[in-house]
Amino acid sequence: MTAPLDPKLLAILVCPMTRTPLRHDAAAGELVSDTAGLAYPIRDGVPILLIEAARELPPA
């Protein structure tokens, strides 16, 4: 589990693929793009917003 992200930071971060807002999944330590079906990791408190670093989410 990671520390909560600053709400101001979360408000300006977007998915690099779709340019849509991200949601923080604190339990998984990821930023999730529901639109793209991708989860971007947060490493040492730093969001890694690279499409190559994201994992695909299973279909809903």
C-alpha positions, 0 to 999 in steps of 0.5 A: 500500500502506498501513501495517498497522492496529493489531490492537486497532483492527481487532478492534473495527471492524465493517461498518456494514451487517452488523455483522460483522468486517472484514479489512484488505486492505493492498495495496488500502488497504481494509477488506473485509466479505466478508459484505456484499461491500463494501470500505471505503477507508482514507484517510490512515490513517483507515478510512471506514466509510460505506456510501456510500463503500464499493465493491461487490466483484465476486461470488466 
